[in-house]
Amino acid sequence: MAKIILTGDRPTGRLHVGHYVGSLRRRVELQNSGEFDKIFIMIADAQALTDNFDNPEKVRQNIIEVALDYLSAGLDPAKSTLFVQSQISELTELTFFYANLVTVSRLQRNPTVKSEIKMRNFETSIPVGFFTYPISQAADITAFKATVVPAGEDQLPMIEQTREIVRKFNSIYDEVLVEPDVLLPENEACMRLPGIDGKQKMSKSLGNCIYLSDTESDVKKKIMSMYTDPTHIQISDPGHLEGNCVFTYLDAFSKPEHFEEYLPEYHNLDELKEHYTRGGLGDVKIKKFLNNVIQEELAPIRARRAEFEKDIPAVYEILKKGSDAAREVAAQTLSEVKQAMKINYFDDEELIRVQSEKYQGV
Ligand code: TRP
């Protein structure tokens, strides 16, 4: 069976390093591994509208931001199809048919939807579009017959629901759809990168992000102001790693080569952690190291962004071409779905012949 990737992001803001270690970096690696037959990366604007329907300008502005972040992170339109969800009307048709296979109570049990309803104060009155977005996400994934969905932990309930829809569809109609597997980030730090305040997951609404598009000096300022261990007052004090986000970032970003280059007194992160917990290692030294590590990773991304920013119409053209290509694939799946659901009346000669014979009394 073909190995196909589909994943995407809601265009509600620029992408930050949490998105990067949580998914984007891995997508680029998978893309360049050559192990996949097709890769689809979607800007999920229709899904973004399910909770931003009153702010279409926000979604519109962020299409280009996310596209620039994708391209500068190393997604290559020659290898990956980059497209915009709303431009593929086949996805809404699939959503409508899949809606028959899902109950209201099943949607109510989806943990991600549940917590998002709370977060957005939708408890008393949930927009139907928002409530049913897991069904539309199943359409996104199955339209491309994706086998692998690289995504964060919060997407697990969506993938589970997609798998249920696939099983139900295939058993009622015909074996058309493919059950996807999720591919989670490589470690805990990448899965849930905290914000620079150390409080919660990095998120735009909390204002605790390092953006892929931040300048070198902004990144440095943010890193130097990061939350560490409030009980580590003197350098000689023993430090704590728990909740210390400088170390969480090092878990997500640092490699042994970085030590050789920027901090040769230590061989690896374990040695650094050991010294910190023992006492005698200051925060500033670690922050400077982290800054070197992150700047090394972000510098090429920033440079590529600057190039793409010079020709914005070309970026829109990439999305348009990608959307045209994606539409063809989704249309093929939709046609198979309609055939399986027996709603392909006009291209079914057998049906027309049998009906005709019935009335001719043959
Ligand atoms: N729900 C994803 C997010 O919050 C975006 C998304 C929409 C998606 N459709 C998808 C992700 C299909 C993976 C697969 O960013």
Boltz pocket constraint, residues with backbone or C-beta under 6 A from the ligand:
constraints:
  - pocket:
      binder: B
      contacts: [[A, 6], [A, 7], [A, 8], [A, 9], [A, 10], [A, 44], [A, 47], [A, 136], [A, 137], [A, 140], [A, 141], [A, 149], [A, 150], [A, 151], [A, 155]]
      max_distance: 6.0
